[in-house]
Amino acid sequence: MELTPFDIEKFDVEKYLDDKHILYQQEGEKNIAEGWIGVNCPFCPDGDPSQHLGINLYSKGINCWRCPAKGSITKYIMKIERKSFSQIISLVKTYANTLSLENLKNYDRTDAVLVRNLKHDFKLISELQTIHKRYLESRNLDAEYIYNKFKLNCIGPGERDWSNRLYIPVIQRGKILSYTTRATNKNPKLPYKNAPVEYSVQDIKELLYNYDTAKEIIIVTEGPGDVWNTGDGFVCTFGTKFTDYQVSLIRKHKKVFILFDKDAEIPATNLLHQINAITDVELLLLSEGDPGELSLEDVKSLRKMIFGKIY
């Protein structure tokens, strides 16, 4: 039995909590934002008396405001049930089936994508600006090609925390569901800055960048820059930390390659172990650097090895 992303999207959080007699705060109550509910966090090492773990009713992501716990609702269920991921699949499907599409607000029934307005508090510039072009070229990329292929935009100066960043839409099922941004200055403190969850149609950590280009074979990298350099079929998890939801997407593919940065062998191995039981998966190790730094010839060789052809 396989757990699909749609099963997680349909999971009836409130019915599950009610059936388990777990108290929760609803949206609109103290410190609970729209689209969220709050429960006591089972991951807090010293216990949590004040419901600091938020569960997003749209993406089904979890986030504790007191400890580092983040991820998918499946992570929370595994903790509550004291069971493995494979052992909770039937339970998740049961609670997904209790919620009919006719009664599920905020759904676009044509393809079951959650309907929320994508928002940002900065202005976008559609024409490629000089500072953004120089950044892409500094990565040995064809700036105009990458800018157009990945539907990037520029953020200009004077936009507070977003100034002079590249706007990177995260498109899945043909729709922009979230976004991240990339600093263009040298040695930035925060290279990538993601959209707030409440500004996204779906939490960015429940998505895979460039996922619509992946077919039977999928190659998993860390960041958008890796994808820009390697092309179609390559996706990224937005860092070395990944969620159960992302794993469930990756598992759908016939063959998986994991290509993290040279210094990320441990998280890459952890991802391999999570996928290993269901899907044919292989870990690719770089001798140095990251996929975004591979030369054109190396990228061609890699694509020929994986796909049997360069493009």
C-alpha positions as CSV (number, residue, x, y, z in Angstrom):
1,M,0.0,0.0,0.0
2,E,1.3,3.4,-1.0
3,L,0.6,6.8,0.6
4,T,0.0,9.5,-2.0
5,P,0.3,13.3,-1.6
6,F,-3.4,13.5,-2.2
7,D,-4.0,11.2,0.8
8,I,-2.1,13.7,3.0
9,E,-3.8,16.7,1.5
10,K,-7.2,15.2,2.3
11,F,-6.3,14.1,5.8
12,D,-9.0,15.2,8.3
13,V,-6.8,16.6,11.0
14,E,-9.6,17.7,13.3
15,K,-11.5,14.4,13.2
16,Y,-8.3,12.5,13.9
17,L,-7.6,14.7,17.0
18,D,-11.2,14.4,18.2
19,D,-11.1,10.6,17.9
20,K,-7.8,10.5,19.8
21,H,-9.2,12.9,22.5
22,I,-6.4,15.3,21.8
23,L,-7.2,18.9,22.8
24,Y,-6.4,21.6,20.3
25,Q,-6.8,25.3,19.7
26,Q,-8.7,26.4,16.6
27,E,-7.7,29.2,14.2
28,G,-8.6,32.6,15.6
29,E,-7.9,31.6,19.2
30,K,-4.9,32.9,21.1
31,N,-1.8,33.0,18.9
32,I,-3.4,30.7,16.3
33,A,-3.2,32.1,12.8
34,E,-5.7,31.5,10.0
35,G,-5.4,28.1,8.5
36,W,-3.7,26.6,11.6
37,I,-4.6,24.7,14.7
38,G,-2.4,24.3,17.8
39,V,-1.7,21.1,19.8
40,N,0.7,20.2,22.6
41,C,4.0,19.3,21.0
42,P,5.1,15.6,21.6
43,F,8.6,16.5,20.3
44,C,9.4,19.1,23.0
45,P,12.0,17.4,25.2
46,D,10.6,18.8,28.4
47,G,7.0,18.6,27.5
48,D,4.7,21.3,26.1
49,P,1.8,22.5,28.3
50,S,0.6,25.3,26.0
51,Q,0.0,23.9,22.5
52,H,3.0,25.3,20.6
53,L,2.8,22.8,17.7
54,G,1.0,24.3,14.8
55,I,-0.7,22.0,12.2
56,N,-1.5,23.7,8.9
57,L,-5.0,22.6,7.8
58,Y,-4.1,23.2,4.1
59,S,-0.6,21.8,3.5
60,K,-0.8,19.4,6.6
61,G,2.6,20.6,7.6
62,I,3.6,20.9,11.3
63,N,5.8,23.5,13.0
64,C,6.6,23.9,16.6
65,W,7.2,27.5,17.8
66,R,9.2,26.2,20.8
67,C,11.4,23.4,19.6
68,P,12.9,22.5,16.1
69,A,10.1,20.1,15.2
70,K,8.9,20.6,11.6
71,G,7.7,18.4,8.8
72,S,4.5,16.7,7.6
73,I,1.5,15.6,9.6
74,T,2.7,12.0,9.1
75,K,5.6,12.8,11.4
76,Y,3.2,13.9,14.1
77,I,1.0,10.8,13.6
78,M,4.0,8.5,13.8
79,K,5.0,10.1,17.2
80,I,1.4,9.9,18.6
81,E,0.8,6.3,17.4
82,R,4.4,5.1,18.1
83,K,4.5,3.5,14.7
84,S,6.7,3.6,11.6
85,F,5.8,5.4,8.4
86,S,4.7,2.1,6.7
87,Q,2.5,1.2,9.7
88,I,0.5,4.5,9.6
89,I,-0.3,4.4,5.9
90,S,-3.7,2.7,6.3
91,L,-4.6,5.0,9.2
92,V,-3.8,8.1,7.1
93,K,-5.9,6.8,4.2
94,T,-8.8,6.1,6.5
95,Y,-8.9,9.7,7.7
96,A,-8.4,11.0,4.2
97,N,-11.5,9.1,3.1
98,T,-13.7,10.7,5.8
99,L,-13.4,14.1,4.1
100,S,-15.3,14.4,0.8
101,L,-14.3,16.9,-1.8
102,E,-17.8,18.3,-1.8
103,N,-17.4,19.4,1.8
104,L,-13.7,20.3,1.6
105,K,-13.4,24.1,1.4
106,N,-10.4,25.8,-0.2
107,Y,-10.1,23.0,-2.8
108,D,-10.0,23.4,-6.6
109,R,-11.9,20.2,-7.5
110,T,-10.4,20.1,-11.0
111,D,-7.1,18.7,-9.7
112,A,-7.4,18.9,-5.9
113,V,-4.8,21.7,-5.6
114,L,-5.4,23.8,-2.5
115,V,-6.7,27.2,-3.4
116,R,-5.1,30.0,-1.4
117,N,-3.8,33.3,-2.8
118,L,-0.1,33.4,-3.3
119,K,1.1,36.6,-1.7
120,H,4.3,38.6,-1.4
121,D,5.1,42.1,0.0
122,F,7.6,43.2,-2.6
123,K,7.3,44.3,-6.2
124,L,8.5,42.0,-9.0
125,I,10.5,43.2,-12.1
126,S,9.9,41.0,-15.1
127,E,12.9,42.2,-17.1
128,L,16.3,40.7,-16.1
129,Q,18.3,43.3,-14.2
130,T,22.1,43.8,-14.4
131,I,22.8,42.7,-10.8
132,H,20.7,39.5,-11.2
133,K,22.2,38.7,-14.6
134,R,25.8,39.1,-13.1
135,Y,24.9,36.6,-10.3
136,L,23.6,34.0,-12.8
137,E,26.7,34.5,-15.0
138,S,29.0,34.1,-11.9
139,R,27.6,30.6,-11.6
140,N,28.6,30.0,-15.3
141,L,25.0,29.8,-16.4
142,D,23.4,31.2,-19.5
143,A,21.5,34.0,-17.6
144,E,18.8,34.7,-20.2
145,Y,18.1,31.1,-20.8
146,I,17.8,30.2,-17.1
147,Y,15.8,33.3,-16.3
148,N,13.2,32.4,-19.0
149,K,13.1,28.7,-18.6
150,F,12.5,28.7,-14.9
151,K,10.2,31.8,-15.0
152,L,12.4,33.8,-12.7
153,N,11.7,37.5,-11.7
154,C,13.9,40.2,-10.1
155,I,13.3,42.0,-6.9
156,G,14.7,45.5,-6.9
157,P,16.5,47.5,-4.2
158,G,14.8,49.0,-1.2
159,E,12.5,45.9,-0.6
160,R,13.7,45.4,3.0
161,D,14.7,41.8,3.6
162,W,14.1,40.9,-0.1
163,S,16.2,43.5,-1.8
164,N,18.0,42.6,-5.1
165,R,17.0,38.9,-4.8
166,L,16.0,36.6,-7.6
167,Y,12.4,35.5,-7.2
168,I,12.1,31.8,-7.9
169,P,8.6,30.4,-8.3
170,V,8.0,26.8,-7.3
171,I,5.7,25.3,-9.9
172,Q,4.0,22.0,-9.4
173,R,1.1,20.6,-11.5
174,G,1.6,23.6,-13.7
175,K,0.7,26.1,-10.9
176,I,2.8,28.4,-8.8
177,L,2.3,27.0,-5.3
178,S,5.1,28.8,-3.4
179,Y,8.4,30.6,-4.0
180,T,11.9,31.1,-2.7
181,T,14.4,33.9,-3.4
182,R,18.1,33.9,-3.9
183,A,20.5,36.7,-2.7
184,T,22.7,38.1,-5.5
185,N,25.4,39.6,-3.3
186,K,28.6,37.8,-2.3
187,N,28.7,35.7,0.9
188,P,25.1,36.4,2.0
189,K,24.0,35.5,5.5
190,L,20.8,34.0,4.2
191,P,21.4,32.8,0.6
192,Y,17.8,31.5,0.1
193,K,14.8,33.0,1.8
194,N,11.5,31.1,1.4
195,A,8.0,32.4,1.2
196,P,6.2,32.3,4.6
197,V,3.8,29.4,4.8
198,E,0.8,31.7,5.1
199,Y,1.8,33.4,1.8
200,S,2.0,30.1,-0.1
201,V,-0.7,27.9,-1.7
202,Q,1.3,25.0,-0.2
203,D,4.2,24.9,2.2
204,I,7.4,24.9,0.2
205,K,8.8,22.0,2.2
206,E,5.9,19.9,0.9
207,L,7.0,20.6,-2.7
208,L,9.9,19.7,-5.0
209,Y,11.4,22.3,-7.3
210,N,11.3,21.5,-11.0
211,Y,9.1,18.4,-10.2
212,D,6.9,18.7,-13.3
213,T,9.9,17.7,-15.5
214,A,10.6,14.5,-13.6
215,K,9.4,11.3,-15.4
216,E,10.3,7.7,-14.5
217,I,13.8,8.8,-13.3
218,I,14.2,11.5,-10.8
219,I,17.5,13.0,-9.5
220,V,17.2,14.7,-6.1
221,T,19.5,17.7,-5.3
222,E,19.5,20.3,-2.5
223,G,18.9,23.7,-4.1
224,P,17.5,25.5,-7.2
225,G,21.0,26.4,-8.3
226,D,21.8,22.7,-8.6
227,V,18.7,22.3,-10.8
228,W,19.5,25.2,-13.0
229,N,22.9,23.7,-13.8
230,T,21.7,20.1,-14.4
231,G,18.3,20.5,-16.2
232,D,15.1,18.6,-16.6
233,G,14.6,15.5,-14.4
234,F,16.6,17.1,-11.6
235,V,14.6,18.4,-8.5
236,C,15.5,19.9,-5.2
237,T,14.3,19.6,-1.6
238,F,15.3,23.2,-0.6
239,G,18.1,22.1,1.7
240,T,19.3,18.9,3.2
241,K,16.3,18.5,5.5
242,F,13.3,16.8,3.8
243,T,9.8,16.0,4.8
244,D,7.8,12.8,4.7
245,Y,5.6,14.5,2.1
246,Q,8.6,15.1,-0.2
247,V,9.7,11.5,0.3
248,S,6.2,10.3,-0.7
249,L,6.6,12.3,-4.0
250,I,10.1,10.9,-4.7
251,R,8.9,7.3,-4.0
252,K,6.5,7.5,-6.9
253,H,9.3,7.3,-9.4
254,K,10.8,4.1,-10.9
255,K,14.4,5.0,-10.3
256,V,15.8,7.6,-7.9
257,F,19.3,9.1,-7.8
258,I,20.4,11.3,-4.8
259,L,22.9,14.0,-5.6
260,F,23.5,16.2,-2.6
261,D,26.6,18.4,-2.0
262,K,29.9,16.8,-1.1
263,D,29.5,17.8,2.6
264,A,26.0,16.4,2.9
265,E,26.6,12.7,2.7
266,I,24.8,12.0,6.0
267,P,21.5,13.5,5.1
268,A,21.8,12.0,1.6
269,T,22.2,8.6,3.2
270,N,19.3,9.2,5.5
271,L,17.1,10.0,2.4
272,L,18.3,6.9,0.7
273,H,17.3,4.7,3.6
274,Q,13.8,6.3,3.7
275,I,13.3,5.6,0.0
276,N,15.2,2.3,-0.2
277,A,12.4,-0.1,0.9
278,I,10.0,0.9,-1.9
279,T,12.0,2.4,-4.8
280,D,15.2,1.6,-6.7
281,V,17.5,4.3,-5.4
282,E,21.2,5.1,-5.8
283,L,23.4,7.6,-4.0
284,L,25.8,9.6,-6.2
285,L,28.8,11.1,-4.4
286,L,30.7,14.1,-5.7
287,S,34.5,14.3,-5.2
288,E,34.1,18.0,-4.4
289,G,31.6,20.9,-4.4
290,D,28.0,20.7,-5.4
291,P,25.9,19.9,-8.5
292,G,25.5,23.6,-9.2
293,E,29.3,23.8,-9.7
294,L,29.6,21.0,-12.2
295,S,31.2,21.9,-15.5
296,L,29.1,21.6,-18.7
297,E,31.1,18.6,-19.7
298,D,30.5,16.9,-16.4
299,V,26.7,17.7,-16.6
300,K,26.6,16.1,-20.1
301,S,28.4,13.0,-18.9
302,L,26.1,12.8,-15.9
303,R,22.9,13.1,-18.0
304,K,24.2,10.5,-20.5
305,M,24.9,8.1,-17.7
306,I,21.5,8.5,-16.1
307,F,19.2,9.0,-19.1
308,G,21.2,7.4,-21.9
309,K,21.4,10.8,-23.7
310,I,22.5,14.3,-22.9
311,Y,19.0,16.0,-23.4
